């Protein structure tokens, strides 16, 4: 039993995916645990009852008051740093950790050698890249798992019975904000674009939290050659001596980079005499789907795997074995010579820009909750690819106005409804606008909660509507 937690009064801020496992682990380590939670809905009451049965104190409906005697707070990643609870903690000198920080500090608790972390963050592409990385590591015969912000608890991976050789870890900016001690074997920042600025307060603060992933890296800091901000974060990081900056690019790679040459993914970073030599890793066709942004994801995953010593053959085999999650630029069907593609996961303009760049002639289905986003730059960049647009959702007018300014010749169907049945009408309207060889692309550039429970339900509605077209 580690003395660090035995008898310690720990407050866990927030129930849910991270809070419940944190409370259980800390209670099992002998801490006196109090959980505070803003909400008191049915789900929270059910989780509270489960924890109270173990002897954990739970306080629902008040997440702002610091429990008396608190010596440490472990917070859910989404809780804003501006919450009164954290102001009170600061005044009392109480440290605040996230669940990732707790997991990092609990590594090796059972006496086993801790598994190194290969960590990934970025505005878009994190989950796909981490899953690709895990597939590559498994192809190399390594015991691994994709964990973290991907929805699999890091705490479970660190404290469970399964032994791992290495972990593929997805980290959000929220999680990195609350993880000051994290030191990865190698890490990648895939890209940076404005997102979650209401939480971080500014683009500079958001980027700084993303950049925390590079702190203390041992072997490689992987950055996006096309996104200078990611390289700037590498330059600012305090890393271990000998740690290298490794770029990835969709163009021909220079020394210490991975890139693309004549349809091949190649490595000029982890080879002998990288000034003159390159190692073929895979064919572009081995990446599923071979859209430009997904090839970039594959290169980042390959760079992290190669930093860990994985062979070129394992990179190829892992990419071939990888199957992307649903709603990530997923081909649904071809109907009358038109391809229908579901990228419901494209919930912001940066992700949608990458999605639109993957096709030549598009009927675009877009709209939802804009979350403060503007669409002029997105529309201006994609205008030449648009056959037409069908707009749905609460903030569709923002996209319609951007289309009027930057693509006035593109026909637009504005569906004045926000019920879930609007998706069927949207697909029918898109079919009317499309011509053989076109792609009808659901890439909303917006969140889904105005019409759907989440982006998964939105994508499912699109796929069902497409199936009805072909029936």
Secondary structure, 3 states (H helix, E strand, C coil): CCCCCCCCEEEEECCHHHHHHHHHHHHHCCCEEEEEECCCCHHHHHHHHHHHCCCCEEEECCCCCCCCCCCEEEECCCCCCCCHHHHHHHHHCCEEEEHHHHHHHHCCCCCCCCCEEEEEECCCCHHHHHHHHHHHHHHCCCCCCEEECCCECHHHHHHCCCCCCEEEEECCHHHHHCCCCCCCCEEEECCCCCCCHHHHCCHHHHHHHHHHHHCCCCCEEEEECCCHHHHHHHHHCCCCCCCEEEEECCCCCCCCEEEEECCEEEECCCCCCCCCCCEEEEEHHHCCCCCHHHHHHHHHHHHHHHHCCCCHHHHHHHHHHCCCCCCCCEEEEEECCEEEEECCCCCCHHHHHHHHCCCCCEEEEECCECCCCCCHHHHHHHHHHEEEEEECCCCHHHHHHHHHHHCCCCEEEECCCCCCCHHHHHHHHHHHHCCCCCEEEECCCCECCCCCCCHHHHHHHHHHHHHHHHC
